[in-house]
Amino acid sequence: MDFLQYQESAKAIQNRLNGFVPKIAMVLGSGLGGLGDLVENPIYVDYKDVPHFKPSTAPGHKGRFVFGTLEGRPVAVMQGRMHHYEGYSYEEVTCAVRVLRLLGCETLIVTNAAGCVRTDWNAGELMLITDQIKLQSESPLRGENLPEFGVRFPDASHLYTPRLQTLARENAKKLGLLLREGVYFYCYGPQYETPAEIRAVRVLGGDAVGMSTAPEVIVAAHCGMEVLGLTLLSNMAAGILDQPLSEQEVLDAGAKAKKTFSALVRACLAEL
């Protein structure tokens, strides 16, 4: 996409917002979309109604924006995201992030459900993402650089904003929540990882493994957004337990963690 096409997408959404300007974008992953139902004075925009967007086909993803206020903050909530495994390019996967930046968003809160690689942690726990590993496949910044968003060779030392990590730690402590901290390892799926791949992920420094998030965060950082990343450790990764993995397990974990996840995100949001 060229810059004009991103502007066309943003303009189509602006025409639905009646002057509302979101400042905080939130991407809600598998089983976590319920937080979008708490937005006050909501304005709904389906992805399919936005020029140059692709529909979200993943289970548990409603495939729409919810614009409004949450904890008194003007937000743009994505109930579902696009994935590379759906057949989309990384440009298409990350299109929404750039459009949200054009709409006025300065901060991205990105969430996901992921497999737990650490054998000393438990499924159902929350993890603060401190860094990520994306070694496979191309970068979402591949191709002609769009200087309207950022520089050709962006620094990636702090993709996840340190001050927002501190904010999450402090609020988890106030709420009495156990918040793990670790590195998110990106695998593009759609098959779950093999036990051998999980052993490799562990050796390489990954603490959780999933099929989203990393491309969006690269693009968000490129266009100057601050980023907070939170993972629901929805299941133990392949080979840790003697049982097959399933998408239903991920959705069930999201439903079970709904209360604690929402409490942490809302507490952080109130201080942004």
Phi, psi and omega in degrees: 000145173264173185299325180299322180292322174298320178295322178297319177297314181296319181297320180298323178286316179305324180295344180262350192263354177052042177088355179291135180237110178285145178246336183235123177261144179227128176252119183257122184275191185305124178078000185247006186292348183300336180298330179294338179284351180266356181295135181271147182050054188289145169238120184261135176226114178288141179304324184295343181266002182256126179304138176074002177271159174247150178287153175266124185249000183288145178301137178082007180249119182286335177074048179205160169269148168234115178257139180165207180241146177215125186054034178076005182253140178283115188237157169236109184257128174263111176271083184108157183222174175261145181237153177297325183291346177283357180101007182267148173289164178293332175297318179289323179299323186257004182307316185298326181297314179293322178295319178296325176297318178294331179284347177123359183289133181249343182229142176239122170258113185247133182232159177201165168253132186217161177283140180273120181273330183285127181281347178264006174251176184230148174298143181099349179276161177259147179231131171279126179277120180260340179192174180218160175235122175226087182267337188268150173063183187280167176276147174293349178265004180298146179101192181299130177286141175257099185297343176296337180261318184182184185278164182297316183240083184284145175291143180236025182293326182224067177299324177259119191295122182305318183294329178284330173297316178299318179300317180294318179300313182297319181286326175298320179295317178299322182276353182071030182261141172283121179237107176289163175228135181186187185258132178268125181255122184269126169233136193274354172066200007277350177291147172291161183289154175280160175305322179295321178295323179293322176298322178293319178301319180296316179296323182282350175109011178277141177251335176219150183228134182204179189247023183212198166072304187304313179299318181297320182292321177301315181291320179299315179295322180300323182263020168085018179270145170280148187228132170241127181242131179229134181243135166268118177283089192282337182200161173281136184295166186305136175091347180281316175249152181274068179201151179286158178264152180211155179292331180295325177300320180294314181295321179296321179295321178298319179295321182290325184268004187307315185293310183290321178299312180298320181298318181291314181297317181292323178295318178293317182300322182296340182255005179276000000 
